[in-house]
Amino acid sequence: MCKLCDEGVPQNHFGSRRNFLKAAMATGVAAAGLNLFAARPAAADDPPMDSGVPGRRYVIRGGSVMSLDPNVGDLAQANVLVEGKTIRAIGPNLQAGDAAVIDATGRIVMPGFIDTHHHQFETALRSFLADGVLINDGSGTAAGTTTYYEYILLTFAPVYRPQDVYINELFGGLSQLDDGVTTVHDVSQIHHTPEHSDAAIQALFDTGRRFAFGYFEGAGPPGSKPPNYAYPQDAVRIKQQYFSSTDQLGTMIMGGEVYLGAPIYTQSWTIGRQLGLQIAAHILSPFQIRQILNQLAMGQGGVNSNIGIGPDNLFIHMTGMSDLGWQAVQKAGAQVSIAFPIEMNMRHGMPPIPKMQSLGMEPSLSVDVECTLTADFFTQMRSCMNLQRVVLNEMILLQGSPPDPVDWGLPGAPTDGIADVPNGNWWPTPPPGTIAPLTTRDVLRFGTMNGAKALRLDGKTGSLTPGKEADIIILDATRINVAPLNQVPGAVVSLMDRTNVETVIVAGKVRKWKGQLLDVDLPNLRQQLEASRDYLFSAANVPQNLFSSQ
């Protein structure tokens, strides 16, 4: 299922895919396995034949089209014509000739979601860190003891084999495809050897969705790198071997974590810029990153004090940063990815949406890590909107409140210590200059067009626009959790979940149809993922306990 190979452009994956499978089998875990993909038996209502193939045409007919393109707009009932991998036309009365038909009556038709930061290598560790925070805080509590830095990066990550990387990447990618996420930036800090990198790239191609491969370091304790560790210099080979073409589903981003130290990030940023790649990094409160970002903001980063922030930067989180850092990010036109649920749960700091709005900026959305929280994109959008609104609403309600008001403003009445709005104004007007509450349409834009811009893919995807590639999801608005449909953006963000994702299309090819992923043997894949999980826990010497709060 390598997209390039399917299109007649053979790729050299691990010498050959067969050799990689043999190597995986020889280690005792067939993580790549045989028959991971199995054709679905024919059904009476099959998807359009050969979808995504040049010259093949189909029309998505009768749905409520939310294009996310201001020039196209929204259409209460319209058709979308797809030819090959491209959207050809959108309108209420399209003449589609003999094109195959996808009936979208009672459905919402919109662009697929775009996840700009996801550690897919951690799929086998799902829910392990559901109670944990980022770094051990010495408290002895369940949250502060079993933590991300110590367990995921320092304990589990070093024991991954290439076949573990492959099955984790593949399963996690397919799971998000099922959820309507048609594009991902995979930030897998698992590149211990070139073989690990090749396994990740193979899995990303095999998933069949659009992706940006984030080439980050191989995480582990200091001094634990294997003899053939090749980060960051292997970026040159990877770019040439896998990402020399711009006409494919995969692109590449250079990971350049500043907390690894000036010598390493100087090298990674320099290589990335020489190759014309974006430079991505986690920017958040610990590891003295605030001070490092301040240096970069002044153009004084790196070993020679000459590296600065540019429009090629994609910064993840941006929690706890100074005004100096923010102003430099805004001025440079750098991109920011916010992982709202994770940041709220794992003590990264307050998701900086009010700060971005005050600077006239908007984020893209990302799920971060499934070891703690779901990769479901409806959760990401709702969390974004709810967090911004609770902060803003509380600020508006408490404006001007005295510290010890008298209840109801009555002389002699007892106080309860809760601030009342003065002058009897129980529903205060926001002060001039207050940022607006986010709307459902805002967060849909964050999860689609903003994601495409953040990954330099807005010329290809992110909206339903004639001429762009057809990354489309069809959402069932007739289901019991949504009907009756009254407002399309509101229904998607405030009511829907992954069960409403009926059909998923990537570059014109139907990948999910009527609620089922196509050509995927999920029981076999799940068995391979469970085998990888068992190996990882054993190799890391971490006991499995299904009911522990860690």
Buried (B, 14 or more C-beta within 10 A) or exposed (E): BBBBBEBEEEBEBBEEBEEBBEBBBEEEBBBBBEEBBEEBEEEEEBBBEBBBBEEBBBBBBBBBBBBBBEEBEBBEEBBBBBBBBBBBBBBEEBEBEEBBEBEBEBBBBBBBBBBBBBBBBBBBBBEBBBBBBBBBEEEEEBBBBBBBBBBBBBBBBBBBBBBBBBBBBBBBBBBBBBBBBBBBBBBBBBBBBBBBBBBBBBBBBBBBBBBBBBBBBBBBEEEEBEEEBBBBEBBEEBBEBBBEEEEBBBBBBBBBBBBBEBEBBBBBBBBBBEBEBBBBBBBBBBBEBBEBBBBBBBBEBBEEEEBBBBEBBBBBBBBBBEEBBBEBBBEBEBBBBBBBBBBBBBBBBBBBBBBBBEBEBBBBBBBBBBBBBBBBBBBBBBBBBBBBBEBBEEBBEEBEBEEEBEEEEEEEEEEEEEBBBEEEEEEBEBEEEEBEEBBBBBBBBBBBBBBBBBBBBBEBBBBBBBEBBBBBBBBBBEBEEBEEBEEBBBBBBBBBBBEBBBBBBBBBBBBBBBEEBBEBBBEBBEBBBEBBBEBBBEBBEBEEEEEEEB
